[in-house]
Amino acid sequence: MKSTIACTLSLLLLPFSSCKSAEPEWVPLFNGKDLGGWTPKIVGSAAGENPYNTFHVEDGILKACYDQYPKFDGKFGHLYTDVSYSHYILRMEYRFDGQKMADAPGYVNFNSGVMVHSQGAKDLGKDQSFPISLEFQFLADEGNGKRSTGNVCTPGTHIEIDGKLVTQHIVESSAPTFAPEEWVKMEIEVRGHDEIIHRINGKEVLRYQKPQLDPTCRICPAQPLLDAGASKDLSSGHIALQAEGHPVWFRNIEIKKLPVGGKK
């Protein structure tokens, strides 16, 4: 009896904070030293190969660069997390560097991004340029007027906004235009199949719902995934940093996992 009473008293004397559920914490996705936890996939190469040192770490910054490339030659690439995620907030800072590869398409000028709900590195075909995913697009000023960053691009996917299916490839955000050399803070809140929110420098710039596979896409055909039994509704996937012809730097890459059905 005495031991039971003592045990009860000890529980009552525990700090109140210990009874609360732990708040999700920010966890680094990039260790600042190497590509640990990430896998590159470049067009024409197998997953895990990193031709011309496309992705590398320098001074604590993860860089996608082309200084060792003889020419771009359509070598679109991405750096994929080894882990798949569904409910989380991802944040990082990015900036552009130098000039795009001379033979890269014009649209890649000061253009990059991060993909979510993405195929994994090993799921892509050898010559597949882009993963089926949703892209938080990074853009910078070309000197030709407004060019908002934080748009969504939909390779092999569709989204809904306010209950309406959106099939256009790019939906623009309300973000401002930034200089190429400026570090920009991005944040994306991903809640499975329910909703995705884009933020730039702490301000919401775009919100959409119900990401889903697009079986009609010619560039990133999703029909084979559906034929293999994949759900049309996208609710999870890998995270991938983009390298599509213009040097770009990433730093302070962090993730905070969210409870399913919970709030921020």
N, C-alpha and C positions, 0 to 999 in steps of 0.2 A: 504493500500500500504506500509506504513511504517513498519507494523508488518511483511509483506512478505519479505521486504528487510532485516530486522533484522534477520529473520529466516535463510535466505540464507547466510548472512555474518557469522552467528554462525556456520553453517555447514562448511563453507570454513575455519574457524579458528580451527576446530577440528584437533588433531594430525594426521599426515599421517598414522601412524601405526594403528589407529582405523579403517581405511578403508580396511586394509588387512584382509583376512580370517584367523581365529585363527588356529595356528598349533596344531595338535593332541598332547596331553600331556600323560605322563606316569601316570598310576593310579595303586595303590596297589590292588592286588587281595587277599592278605593275610594280615590281620590286626595285626599280631604279637602277638595276645592274645588268640584267640580261632578259631574254625572252621566255624565262621560266613561266609555265602555265599557259603559254600561247603557242599556236602552230601556224606557220605561214603557208599559204597556198597561192602560187603565182601561175598564171596561164602558161601552159606548156610544160610545167614541172609538177612533180608529185607532191602531195601534202607533206610538209616537213622540210622540203628543200627551200633554200633562201637564196636564189640566184642573184649574183651581183651585189650581195649583202643589202638587199632592198630594205629590209627592216633591221635596224640595229640600235644600240643604246650608246649615247654619248653624253657625258656630263649629267647623267640622271634623267635625260630626255629620250623618249622613244621616238625614233625618226624613221620616216619612209623617204628614202632618197634615191637618186638616180645618177650619182657622180661616177659610178663604175659601169654604167650602161653604155654600150656602143651606140644604141638607139633604142627607143621605146618598143617598137615592133608589136604593139598590142598586148604588152605584158601586164595587163590589169592584175592586181593582187590584193589580198586581204590577210590580216593577221587575226586568227580566231582564238577565242578562249577555248581551253580544253574542256570546260564545264558548261553545261546548258543551264539557263535560268528562266524563271517565269514571272515572279513578283519581286520587283526590286527598284531601286533608284540608282542610276549610274551617273557619275559626274567626272569631268576632266576639263583640262584646258588645252586649247589647240592654237596653232598659228601656222602661217604659210612661210615658205622660205624660197628665195631664188625665183627661177623661171621654170615653166613646164618644159617637158621634153619637146624638141622641135617637131618631131613626127607624131606626137600625141594629138588626139582630136581637140579641136578648139574649145569644146565645152568643158574640158578638164582644167582650164586655166583658173587658178585659185579655187579649186574645187576638190573636196574630199568628203569624208563623213564617217559615221560609225553605224554599223548595221546591228539590228536587234531581231529577236525571233528568227535567227539565221540558221541555214544549214551549217553543219560543221565542216571543217577543212577536208576531212576524209570522205564527205558526202558529195563533193563536187566532181564533175567530169574533168579530165585533164585539161581541156581547152575551154572550160566554162568561165566566162569573164566575170560574172557577178553571181553571188549566192541568192537563192530565193530568200527574201528577207524584207525588212522595213528599214529604210535608211534615214537617219537624222543627218541631213546634208549640211556640210560646212562650205560656205562661200565667202569670198572677200571682194573688195572693191576693185573693179577693172578700170575705173575712171570714166564709165559710160552711164552714170546715173545709179538709181537704187538697185541694189542686189542683196536682198535680205538673206541672212543665214538662218539655219534652223528649220528649213523646209522638210517635208517628208517626201521621199521617193519610194516607189513601190515595185521593185523588180520581182516579177512572178507573184504579186500580191494585189489585193484590193483592201480598202478600208471603208468604214462608214463614218459619217459626220452628222450628228443630230438625227440619226435614224435613216439617213439616205446613203445608198451605196455610191462610193466615189471610185470611178474607174480610170481617171486621168493619172498619168505617171507621176506628176509632181504637184503637190499642194503647197502653196507658199505660206510662210509664216508672217507674223506681224513684227518680226525682229528688224532692227536697223541694219545698216551696211557698215562693215568694219574694214579698217585698213589691213592689208595682208600681213604686216609684221606685228600686229597687235595680238596679244594673248587674249583669247575669248573664253569665258567660262560657260560650258554647256552642262545641262542636266536633263536626263530623260527618266520619267517615272513610268514604269511598265507594270501593268496589272493584268497579266495573263491575256485572255481574250477580251477582257472587259473594256479597258481604256489605256491609252498612252498619252502622256503629256510632255511637250517640249518646253524647256526653259533656257533662256539666254541671260547670263549675268543676273540670275535670280528671278527673272520675270517670265511668266508664262507667255509663250508666243504661238502655240498651236496645241490643239487637243482633238483626238479622234478615237474611234471605237471599233470593235469587232474586226480586227485584222484577219484576213482570210486568204487562202490560196487562189490564184487566178489561173485556171486551166487553159486560158486562151493566149497567154503571154508567149510571144515568139522568142524573145531574147532569153528568158528564164522559164522554160515550160514547166509548169507544176503538175501537169496531167500524169506524168509517170509516178509522182509521189502519191497521187490519189489512187492510181491503179494498184499501187503497192499496199494500199490500205490506210494511208495517212488521213487524218481528219482534215476537212476543209478549213476548219477554224484553227487559227494559229494561237497557241496559248503559251508557248515556250520556245526556246532556241538559244543558239550561241550568240555571243557578241563578237563583232569583227571590225577592226580598224581598216580603213580603206587606203589603198595606194593606186591611184589611177592616172599617174603621169605628171603630177605636180608635187614637188617636195613638201612635206607637211610634218610638223612636230606635235607630239602629244606629251603631256605630263600630268601628274597628280590624278591618276586614274583610280577611282575608288568606287566601291559598290556597297549599298546597304540593302540587305534582303528584307522584304516586307512579308508580313503574314498574309496568307491567302484570305481574301475577303476583308482584310483590315484596312485601316486608314493610316495616312502618313503621320 
